[in-house]
Amino acid sequence: MKKNIVNKAFARVILLLLTVSVLLSALTSCDLLTLFDYVADNKDEIQNNIDKTPDDNKSKYVCDYLRDYGVPIFDKVKFKYFEECFMQLYNYGDGMPGVSEHAKKTAEKFLLEYYDTIDKDNKTLVTDALLDCYVAALDDPYAFYRPPVETEDYMTDMSGKFGGIGVMVEYNDIDKTIMVNTVYPDSPAEKAGIKVGDYFYSIDGKTVDELGYTNAVNYVRGEIGTSVELVMLRNGEKVTVTAVRAEVEEINVAYEIDTEKNIGYVQIVSFKGNTFDQFKEAIDALETAGVKGIIFDLRGNPGGYVDSVCAVISYLVPDGVTIMSYQYKGYDKIELVSEDEGEDHKVELPFVVICDQYTASAGEIFTAAIRDYREDKLIEATIVGTNTYGKGIMQTSYYYPLDQSTVTFTVAYYNPPCGINYHEKGVTPDVIVEITGETDTQLEAAYTELQKLIK
């Protein structure tokens, strides 16, 4: 059995065991026999209880302090389950804060952001709000609590396939609306007559201004076979169209061939569930066409799944090559190596990678790996662009078994093949090139550098 399969299996066994132990710990540590909770009469009383609570960390759990403060009734079993996840696995910065300090920040965020806006008799809403505040109080920018519906939406998005109309959009901050920048071929949007440059005005009678960007995007998505009425702004005029939602596969890899120079260009937008299949199709097409070299454009790539970027890199290099390593708190280092699931495929061509300040996470894993393989004489490659974002840490999501809500938080620092972490530093290109004016100077430089490698 290949080494990376063993390591991945080992990692999953660790997480399964931790999940079981965390749930058991949460269940046994809760006072399940409590019939009544103390609930304060108002937010001033809760704040007074917070203020007079000493920083003694007598309790192990934030949950217990919240109950003592008199916040509205919430699901203590669920809360403690997620607390156990954080206590056993959280690995960001200085780690978990003191319990009483954390409890005070959680409760005060709840009073400020939720107390006057939610139904305090709704135990589910209160629990969701308190967990959101608990996570926010950590100041980990990569930590999130997602209720069940948000978890389902996130997983659908990361799969790369969903019910929708087949457009890519961008938010226009000046006009506070959403502009279509790509219409997928043969998509419901194309069939309905939507064009690049159209602006969304309303969706089923609700304006974009009313919905907000995220809700508007999610509203356009929906169950396959259902219709959505859209009012688009085109050259200042309103155009009403109806689109029937279908399964849409997000384009995360796009490629083209410069036939004059015989060079392949591959843009990797993100590393999602469908990225590898699209990447393999692109590489196979370029190899069949007989290109002399490939430019990989990772600009603006925010990252994605570790498994996805490992599969992509594995298709470029021989089996058994280190891609990255990481270490959970209290466990030995885990190393992921390349493997092609039955075929040892390697691309025998020179590469140039273009990156920028928005190339992050898995995008940086790809960039750093190509750099390190070049240093090890495994490939010929050059990195062009500007310094990358600098995210050398890994997050994992943990599910609550009873309702499928999740917390996502930092569990490890990961290292590229050379073993040197680049968190908050980024990956520095070999050739620094800024974008100047309207000309894509970085792409021009990539072509120049690749021609050098080819010659």
Secondary structure, DSSP 8 states (H G I E B T S, - for coil): --HHHHHHHHHHHHHHHHHHHHHHHHHHHS-TT-------SSHHHHHHHHHTS-S---SS-HHHHHHHHT-----HHHHHHHHHHHHHH--STT-S--HHHHHHHHHHHHHHHTTTTS-TT-HHHHHHHHHHHHHHTTT-TT-EEE-HHHHHHHHHHHHTEEEE--EEEEEETTTTEEEEEEE-TT-HHHHHT--TT-EEEEETTEEHHHH-HHHHHHHH---TT-EEEEEEEETTEEEEEEEE-EEEE---EEEEEETTTTEEEEEE--B-TTHHHHHHHHHHHHHHHT-S-EEEE-TT---B-HHHHHHHHHTTS-TT-EEEEE--TTS--EEEE---TT------S-EEEEE-TT--THHHHHHHHHHHHHHTTSS-EEEEES------EEEEEEE-TTT--EEEEEEEEEE-TT----TTT----SEE---BTTB-HHHHHHHHHHHHHH-
